[in-house]
Amino acid sequence: MKILITGGAGLVGSHAAEYYANRKKEVIILDNLARSKLFGYDKRSVEFNWNYLKKYKNVKRVKGDIREEKDVLKAIGKGIDLCIHAAGQPGVPLSCRIPIEDFSINAFGTLNVLECIRKKCKDATFIYCSTNKVFGENVDKIKLIEKEKRYIYDGVKGVNEAMSIDLTGHTPYGASKYVGDIYTQEYAHIYGMKTAVFRMSCIYGVRQFGFEDQGWVAYFVIANLLKRPITIYGNGKQVRDLLYVEDLIVAYDRFFKGSTRHDVYTIGGGPENTASLLEFIEMIEKETGVKMKYSFSDWRPSDQKVYISDISRVSEELGWHPRVSPSHGIKLLLQWVKDNIDMFK
C-alpha cells in the first residue's frame, strides 16, 4: 500500500506520515518547506518535521510544490492508494496580505493534485484537509450567550455539515479553502473518485510550531514557557473545540478503510472538548505555574466568536470519537516544547 501525504512536513502531514509508517505502509511526503518563509519566521519549523521523518525507512521525502504538475507526478510515481492533502497556506491574516499566493496554493494547488491523481490512479482515495473557515461569518448568525470567561451557543450543540457556506464573508483564506473543498466534492461527483472533505476546527499537538497568525495553541504554550507577551484579538471569550492531531488521523484512516465513496464531515473535539482563549490561558498557567503576559486589541476580520464542531455525523458514520482530552493534550505539547525549548528562543 502506498500513501501520498502533501504538506508532509506540517503538523497534520507529519503525524499522518508517522501513523502509516508505524503500520509498515509505504509513505511518500511532498513538501516545499515554505512555511517558515511564508510567515517570515526565523525558526525552521517544517524542516524539523522533515528531518524527524528521516528515521522511518519506509518514508520517502520529495521536496516539491503542489502547484507543479511534475512535482506531484514524481511523488505519485506509478500510483498510490491514498492521498491525504494537508498542504496549504494556513494563515488567515496572511491570506489578507497575499491573496493571490493564497489562492494559488490552496485553490489551484488542490485542483492540481486532484487532477494528477485522476490521470494517474483514479481509484485512489483523496482526503482533503478543509477548515471551519469555509462557513465564514454564517457561524456568527448562531445566537450566543456571554458568560464571564466565554461565549456559548444558545440552544445549538455545534456547527454541522448542513450549515451554508454561501452569501457571507470568509477572508481570502476561507475562500481559497472553500474552492478546494468544492473541487474535492466535484471530483467525486463527476469522475467517481473516492473523496472526503474534513472541515477541521482547532487541531493541535506535538511538533506544532505556532505563530501569532496560525497555530495559536502552540503559540500560547511557547509564549508562556518563554515568558513572552501575547496579544489577544477581541476579548478572549472566543471559543474553539480542540482536537489532538493523532485523533484526527484515526478519522482519516476510518474513512479510507470504509465503504463510503464520498462525504463531508465537520470535525474537531466537539462540545466536550472546548476552551475559550481565557480558559486556555488558565489551563497553561495551572500546568506551568507561570502567569501569562497578555494585552487586548481589536477583533480581526471574520474571526468567529465561537466555533464548535457538531461531530455527530463523523462519529456515527466512521465509528470515531476523540480520545485525547485537551487537559492531556496540553501536557503532551508542553512537555515537547520544554524538551525542545532551544528551538523557540
VOKOLLUM-331757 format. One record per residue (C-alpha): residue number from 1; residue in three letters; x, y, z. Coordinates in nm, 4 decimals, m for minus. Example, Ala and Ser with C-alpha at 12.3 -4.5 7.8 and 13.67 -1.06 7.14 Angstrom:
// VOKOLLUM-331757
nr; rest; c1; c2; c3
1; ALA; 1.2300; m0.4500; 0.7800
2; SER; 1.3670; m0.1060; 0.7140
// end
This chain:
// VOKOLLUM-331757
nr; rest; c1; c2; c3
1; MET; 0.0000; 0.0000; 0.0000
2; LYS; 0.1311; 0.3453; m0.0972
3; ILE; 0.0207; 0.6672; 0.0676
4; LEU; 0.0961; 1.0200; m0.0517
5; ILE; 0.0823; 1.2997; 0.2033
6; THR; 0.1102; 1.6528; 0.0712
7; GLY; 0.2347; 1.9053; 0.3236
8; GLY; 0.4011; 1.6090; 0.4906
9; ALA; 0.6311; 1.8258; 0.6986
10; GLY; 0.3475; 2.0161; 0.8651
11; LEU; 0.1643; 1.9233; 1.1844
12; VAL; m0.1136; 1.7156; 1.0288
13; GLY; 0.1021; 1.5820; 0.7464
14; SER; 0.3909; 1.4658; 0.9627
15; HIS; 0.1585; 1.2894; 1.2051
16; ALA; m0.0220; 1.1203; 0.9172
17; ALA; 0.3149; 1.0066; 0.7800
18; GLU; 0.4188; 0.8722; 1.1177
19; TYR; 0.0843; 0.6943; 1.1664
20; TYR; 0.1171; 0.4977; 0.8426
21; ALA; 0.4928; 0.4484; 0.8708
22; ASN; 0.4387; 0.2801; 1.2078
23; ARG; 0.1939; 0.0475; 1.0349
24; LYS; 0.4589; m0.0560; 0.7826
25; LYS; 0.2993; 0.1232; 0.4859
26; GLU; 0.4969; 0.2873; 0.2074
27; VAL; 0.4674; 0.6627; 0.2600
28; ILE; 0.5640; 0.9479; 0.0290
29; ILE; 0.5597; 1.3018; 0.1621
30; LEU; 0.5600; 1.6051; m0.0664
31; ASP; 0.6506; 1.9427; 0.0781
32; ASN; 0.8213; 2.2588; m0.0480
33; LEU; 0.9296; 2.3575; 0.3057
34; ALA; 0.7956; 2.7101; 0.2553
35; ARG; 0.6014; 2.7594; 0.5791
36; SER; 0.8722; 2.9418; 0.7738
37; LYS; 0.9388; 3.1734; 0.4798
38; LEU; 0.5685; 3.2474; 0.4293
39; PHE; 0.5324; 3.3634; 0.7879
40; GLY; 0.8651; 3.5454; 0.7983
41; TYR; 0.9706; 3.3169; 1.0825
42; ASP; 1.3383; 3.2593; 1.1552
43; LYS; 1.2869; 2.9144; 1.3075
44; ARG; 1.2979; 2.6198; 1.0711
45; SER; 0.9607; 2.4737; 1.1651
46; VAL; 0.8693; 2.2344; 0.8846
47; GLU; 1.2355; 2.1486; 0.8460
48; PHE; 1.2201; 1.9957; 1.1932
49; ASN; 0.9404; 1.7588; 1.0938
50; TRP; 1.1061; 1.6907; 0.7578
51; ASN; 1.4195; 1.5756; 0.9383
52; TYR; 1.2198; 1.3965; 1.2087
53; LEU; 1.0693; 1.1662; 0.9460
54; LYS; 1.4168; 1.0621; 0.8263
55; LYS; 1.4177; 0.7891; 1.0876
56; TYR; 1.1499; 0.5959; 0.9005
57; LYS; 1.2979; 0.3852; 0.6244
58; ASN; 0.9534; 0.3478; 0.4628
59; VAL; 0.9008; 0.7255; 0.4310
60; LYS; 1.0201; 0.8804; 0.1064
61; ARG; 1.0616; 1.2577; 0.1192
62; VAL; 1.0049; 1.4522; m0.2017
63; LYS; 1.0774; 1.8241; m0.1993
64; GLY; 0.8337; 1.9842; m0.4377
65; ASP; 0.5369; 2.2150; m0.4879
66; ILE; 0.1746; 2.1023; m0.5156
67; ARG; 0.1266; 2.3641; m0.7882
68; GLU; 0.3836; 2.1974; m1.0140
69; GLU; 0.2485; 1.9004; m1.2089
70; LYS; 0.5930; 1.7443; m1.2459
71; ASP; 0.6478; 1.7525; m0.8690
72; VAL; 0.3122; 1.5927; m0.7929
73; LEU; 0.3578; 1.3244; m1.0609
74; LYS; 0.7055; 1.2492; m0.9259
75; ALA; 0.5577; 1.1951; m0.5798
76; ILE; 0.2763; 0.9772; m0.7152
77; GLY; 0.5182; 0.7608; m0.9123
78; LYS; 0.3437; 0.4578; m1.0602
79; GLY; 0.0386; 0.5148; m0.8418
80; ILE; m0.0899; 0.5472; m0.4874
81; ASP; m0.3778; 0.4097; m0.2810
82; LEU; m0.4427; 0.7121; m0.0628
83; CYS; m0.3661; 1.0845; m0.0706
84; ILE; m0.4042; 1.2991; 0.2398
85; HIS; m0.3905; 1.6533; 0.1070
86; ALA; m0.2609; 1.8527; 0.4018
87; ALA; m0.0531; 2.1058; 0.2056
88; GLY; m0.1754; 2.4634; 0.2112
89; GLN; m0.1302; 2.8226; 0.3133
90; PRO; m0.2847; 2.8108; 0.6644
91; GLY; m0.2791; 3.1722; 0.7859
92; VAL; m0.5950; 3.3847; 0.7881
93; PRO; m0.4299; 3.7280; 0.8386
94; LEU; m0.1553; 3.6273; 0.5943
95; SER; m0.4158; 3.5468; 0.3286
96; CYS; m0.5410; 3.9051; 0.3541
97; ARG; m0.1903; 4.0294; 0.2771
98; ILE; m0.1100; 3.7843; m0.0057
99; PRO; m0.4475; 3.6798; m0.1568
100; ILE; m0.3082; 3.5739; m0.4957
101; GLU; m0.0418; 3.3491; m0.3422
102; ASP; m0.3016; 3.2149; m0.1005
103; PHE; m0.5342; 3.1229; m0.3897
104; SER; m0.2500; 2.9718; m0.5883
105; ILE; m0.1541; 2.7359; m0.3059
106; ASN; m0.4924; 2.6463; m0.1594
107; ALA; m0.7209; 2.6509; m0.4623
108; PHE; m0.5046; 2.5770; m0.7659
109; GLY; m0.2708; 2.3509; m0.5692
110; THR; m0.5630; 2.1325; m0.4619
111; LEU; m0.7027; 2.1128; m0.8150
112; ASN; m0.3596; 2.0197; m0.9498
113; VAL; m0.3195; 1.7325; m0.7020
114; LEU; m0.6708; 1.6061; m0.7732
115; GLU; m0.6147; 1.6123; m1.1483
116; CYS; m0.2773; 1.4374; m1.1276
117; ILE; m0.4321; 1.1595; m0.9194
118; ARG; m0.7293; 1.1312; m1.1558
119; LYS; m0.4966; 1.0895; m1.4522
120; LYS; m0.2542; 0.8505; m1.2835
121; CYS; m0.4553; 0.6447; m1.0327
122; LYS; m0.8241; 0.7328; m1.0331
123; ASP; m0.9104; 0.4629; m0.7808
124; ALA; m0.7024; 0.6259; m0.5062
125; THR; m0.8814; 0.7768; m0.2069
126; PHE; m0.8398; 1.1543; m0.1701
127; ILE; m0.8807; 1.3194; 0.1709
128; TYR; m0.8943; 1.6992; 0.1812
129; CYS; m0.7983; 1.8944; 0.4924
130; SER; m1.0620; 2.1667; 0.4836
131; THR; m1.1407; 2.4184; 0.7543
132; ASN; m1.4223; 2.5677; 0.9588
133; LYS; m1.3457; 2.8956; 0.7803
134; VAL; m1.5412; 2.7735; 0.4749
135; PHE; m1.8552; 2.8587; 0.6742
136; GLY; m1.7290; 3.2148; 0.7153
137; GLU; m1.9420; 3.4599; 0.9049
138; ASN; m2.2507; 3.2381; 0.8744
139; VAL; m2.1315; 3.0867; 1.2012
140; ASP; m2.1892; 3.4233; 1.3684
141; LYS; m2.5612; 3.4007; 1.2925
142; ILE; m2.5919; 3.1463; 1.5736
143; LYS; m2.7210; 3.3248; 1.8821
144; LEU; m2.4672; 3.3468; 2.1635
145; ILE; m2.4871; 3.3849; 2.5386
146; GLU; m2.2000; 3.5740; 2.7012
147; LYS; m2.0590; 3.4278; 3.0218
148; GLU; m1.7793; 3.5529; 3.2458
149; LYS; m1.4979; 3.3828; 3.0542
150; ARG; m1.6582; 3.2539; 2.7354
151; TYR; m1.9387; 3.2714; 2.4855
152; ILE; m2.1693; 2.9716; 2.4446
153; TYR; m2.4148; 2.8748; 2.1719
154; ASP; m2.7774; 2.9366; 2.2622
155; GLY; m2.9624; 2.6105; 2.2026
156; VAL; m2.7216; 2.4726; 1.9411
157; LYS; m2.4786; 2.1865; 2.0038
158; GLY; m2.2348; 2.2810; 1.7296
159; VAL; m2.1887; 2.3528; 1.3604
160; ASN; m2.2812; 2.0633; 1.1347
161; GLU; m2.2404; 1.9858; 0.7660
162; ALA; m2.5741; 2.1435; 0.6734
163; MET; m2.4667; 2.4995; 0.7535
164; SER; m2.4478; 2.7200; 0.4453
165; ILE; m2.1089; 2.8195; 0.3100
166; ASP; m2.2594; 3.0857; 0.0797
167; LEU; m2.3609; 3.4526; 0.0987
168; THR; m2.1138; 3.5538; 0.3647
169; GLY; m1.7626; 3.6853; 0.4245
170; HIS; m1.4877; 3.4243; 0.4509
171; THR; m1.1486; 3.6034; 0.4343
172; PRO; m0.9299; 3.5071; 0.1355
173; TYR; m0.8115; 3.2004; 0.3290
174; GLY; m1.1662; 3.0782; 0.3836
175; ALA; m1.2475; 3.1440; 0.0182
176; SER; m0.9439; 2.9607; m0.1195
177; LYS; m1.0029; 2.6612; 0.1065
178; TYR; m1.3700; 2.6699; 0.0016
179; VAL; m1.2577; 2.6279; m0.3617
180; GLY; m1.0514; 2.3205; m0.2738
181; ASP; m1.3413; 2.1858; m0.0674
182; ILE; m1.5849; 2.2153; m0.3599
183; TYR; m1.3402; 2.0687; m0.6126
184; THR; m1.2835; 1.7690; m0.3878
185; GLN; m1.6574; 1.7109; m0.3818
186; GLU; m1.6822; 1.7640; m0.7575
187; TYR; m1.4178; 1.5045; m0.8382
188; ALA; m1.6331; 1.2511; m0.6545
189; HIS; m1.9491; 1.3562; m0.8375
190; ILE; m1.8161; 1.3966; m1.1916
191; TYR; m1.5251; 1.1499; m1.2005
192; GLY; m1.6375; 0.8940; m0.9445
193; MET; m1.3315; 0.9294; m0.7222
194; LYS; m1.3480; 0.8315; m0.3564
195; THR; m1.3079; 1.1582; m0.1676
196; ALA; m1.3706; 1.3033; 0.1756
197; VAL; m1.3736; 1.6603; 0.2974
198; PHE; m1.2903; 1.7129; 0.6648
199; ARG; m1.3831; 2.0646; 0.7774
200; MET; m1.1491; 2.0901; 1.0713
201; SER; m1.1673; 2.3008; 1.3816
202; CYS; m0.8646; 2.3633; 1.6062
203; ILE; m0.6069; 2.0876; 1.5533
204; TYR; m0.3043; 2.0831; 1.7833
205; GLY; m0.0309; 1.8516; 1.9024
206; VAL; 0.3388; 1.7883; 1.9482
207; ARG; 0.5709; 1.9077; 1.6729
208; GLN; 0.3474; 2.2110; 1.6191
209; PHE; 0.5250; 2.5404; 1.5617
210; GLY; 0.2714; 2.8091; 1.6448
211; PHE; 0.2788; 3.1650; 1.5147
212; GLU; 0.0572; 3.4586; 1.6046
213; ASP; m0.1126; 3.4192; 1.2651
214; GLN; m0.1596; 3.0421; 1.2805
215; GLY; m0.1329; 2.7604; 1.5343
216; TRP; m0.2472; 2.9589; 1.8374
217; VAL; m0.2492; 2.6626; 2.0797
218; ALA; 0.1242; 2.6016; 2.0405
219; TYR; 0.1909; 2.9753; 2.0153
220; PHE; 0.0330; 3.0331; 2.3590
221; VAL; 0.2262; 2.7418; 2.5119
222; ILE; 0.5594; 2.8618; 2.3713
223; ALA; 0.4927; 3.2195; 2.4834
224; ASN; 0.4142; 3.1058; 2.8370
225; LEU; 0.7259; 2.8925; 2.8734
226; LEU; 0.9464; 3.1722; 2.7377
227; LYS; 0.7561; 3.4399; 2.9342
228; ARG; 0.6785; 3.6330; 2.6174
229; PRO; 0.3782; 3.8674; 2.5943
230; ILE; 0.0954; 3.7894; 2.3528
231; THR; m0.1879; 3.9939; 2.2046
232; ILE; m0.5451; 3.8691; 2.2282
233; TYR; m0.7568; 3.9992; 1.9418
234; GLY; m1.1031; 4.0523; 2.0853
235; ASN; m1.1980; 3.9945; 2.4486
236; GLY; m1.0599; 3.6413; 2.4916
237; LYS; m1.4025; 3.4847; 2.5325
238; GLN; m1.3963; 3.3343; 2.1829
239; VAL; m1.4269; 2.9547; 2.1948
240; ARG; m1.2901; 2.6684; 1.9851
241; ASP; m1.3200; 2.2930; 2.0125
242; LEU; m0.9777; 2.1313; 2.0381
243; LEU; m0.8771; 1.8077; 1.8668
244; TYR; m0.5447; 1.6347; 1.9222
245; VAL; m0.3819; 1.5631; 1.5879
246; GLU; m0.3418; 1.1874; 1.6362
247; ASP; m0.7186; 1.1545; 1.6828
248; LEU; m0.7698; 1.3355; 1.3525
249; ILE; m0.5529; 1.0868; 1.1632
250; VAL; m0.7578; 0.7971; 1.3003
251; ALA; m1.0693; 0.9550; 1.1475
252; TYR; m0.8938; 0.9828; 0.8100
253; ASP; m0.7963; 0.6176; 0.8269
254; ARG; m1.1509; 0.5127; 0.9164
255; PHE; m1.2816; 0.6813; 0.6017
256; PHE; m1.0067; 0.5306; 0.3872
257; LYS; m1.0882; 0.1793; 0.5081
258; GLY; m1.4652; 0.2274; 0.4944
259; SER; m1.7130; 0.1716; 0.2141
260; THR; m1.8412; 0.5304; 0.1831
261; ARG; m1.7464; 0.6738; m0.1576
262; HIS; m1.7784; 1.0401; m0.0706
263; ASP; m1.8742; 1.2569; 0.2237
264; VAL; m1.8191; 1.5871; 0.4023
265; TYR; m1.7541; 1.5964; 0.7764
266; THR; m1.7223; 1.8690; 1.0370
267; ILE; m1.4535; 1.7504; 1.2756
268; GLY; m1.2948; 1.8777; 1.5923
269; GLY; m1.3029; 1.7987; 1.9595
270; GLY; m1.6771; 1.8573; 1.9667
271; PRO; m1.8824; 2.0098; 2.2504
272; GLU; m1.6982; 1.8042; 2.5160
273; ASN; m1.3538; 1.9444; 2.4305
274; THR; m1.3782; 2.3220; 2.4153
275; ALA; m1.1958; 2.6197; 2.5622
276; SER; m1.2085; 2.9951; 2.5326
277; LEU; m0.8782; 3.1791; 2.4974
278; LEU; m0.9047; 3.2961; 2.8576
279; GLU; m0.9781; 2.9441; 2.9802
280; PHE; m0.6928; 2.8027; 2.7742
281; ILE; m0.4516; 3.0516; 2.9262
282; GLU; m0.5636; 2.9398; 3.2725
283; MET; m0.5063; 2.5759; 3.1746
284; ILE; m0.1479; 2.6534; 3.0725
285; GLU; m0.0818; 2.8607; 3.3839
286; LYS; m0.2087; 2.5772; 3.6021
287; GLU; 0.0351; 2.3343; 3.4403
288; THR; 0.3424; 2.5588; 3.4376
289; GLY; 0.2861; 2.7872; 3.7341
290; VAL; 0.3840; 3.0786; 3.5089
291; LYS; 0.1436; 3.3700; 3.4636
292; MET; 0.0774; 3.4596; 3.1018
293; LYS; 0.1549; 3.8138; 2.9884
294; TYR; m0.1115; 3.9412; 2.7504
295; SER; m0.2897; 4.2505; 2.6248
296; PHE; m0.6012; 4.3054; 2.4152
297; SER; m0.6533; 4.4520; 2.0695
298; ASP; m0.9363; 4.4871; 1.8161
299; TRP; m1.1168; 4.1853; 1.6746
300; ARG; m0.9695; 4.0530; 1.3499
301; PRO; m1.1821; 4.0315; 1.0307
302; SER; m1.4217; 3.7346; 1.0180
303; ASP; m1.2891; 3.5913; 1.3448
304; GLN; m1.5692; 3.3603; 1.4599
305; LYS; m1.6580; 3.4287; 1.8242
306; VAL; m1.7488; 3.0641; 1.8746
307; TYR; m1.6765; 2.7639; 1.6590
308; ILE; m1.7664; 2.4208; 1.7938
309; SER; m1.7961; 2.1211; 1.5626
310; ASP; m2.1026; 1.9014; 1.5758
311; ILE; m1.9205; 1.5688; 1.5338
312; SER; m2.2334; 1.3522; 1.5337
313; ARG; m2.2034; 1.2536; 1.1690
314; VAL; m1.8345; 1.1651; 1.1661
315; SER; m1.8806; 0.9747; 1.4921
316; GLU; m2.1774; 0.7749; 1.3683
317; GLU; m2.0563; 0.7038; 1.0144
318; LEU; m1.6936; 0.6269; 1.0955
319; GLY; m1.7330; 0.4894; 1.4483
320; TRP; m1.4932; 0.7582; 1.5656
321; HIS; m1.4651; 0.9836; 1.8681
322; PRO; m1.1894; 1.1979; 2.0232
323; ARG; m0.9752; 1.0105; 2.2724
324; VAL; m0.7218; 1.2713; 2.3888
325; SER; m0.8710; 1.5371; 2.6164
326; PRO; m0.7425; 1.8965; 2.5993
327; SER; m0.6027; 1.8646; 2.9533
328; HIS; m0.3925; 1.5633; 2.8498
329; GLY; m0.3068; 1.7007; 2.5065
330; ILE; m0.1741; 2.0230; 2.6563
331; LYS; 0.0521; 1.8218; 2.8885
332; LEU; 0.1958; 1.6397; 2.5862
333; LEU; 0.2510; 1.9642; 2.3968
334; LEU; 0.4032; 2.1396; 2.6982
335; GLN; 0.6497; 1.8569; 2.7520
336; TRP; 0.7501; 1.8558; 2.3857
337; VAL; 0.8115; 2.2315; 2.3857
338; LYS; 1.0127; 2.2033; 2.7090
339; ASP; 1.2232; 1.9246; 2.5579
340; ASN; 1.2936; 2.1408; 2.2517
341; ILE; 1.2903; 2.4844; 2.4105
342; ASP; 1.6132; 2.5986; 2.2422
343; MET; 1.4365; 2.5915; 1.9044
344; PHE; 1.1995; 2.8641; 2.0188
345; LYS; 1.4432; 3.1057; 2.1816
// end
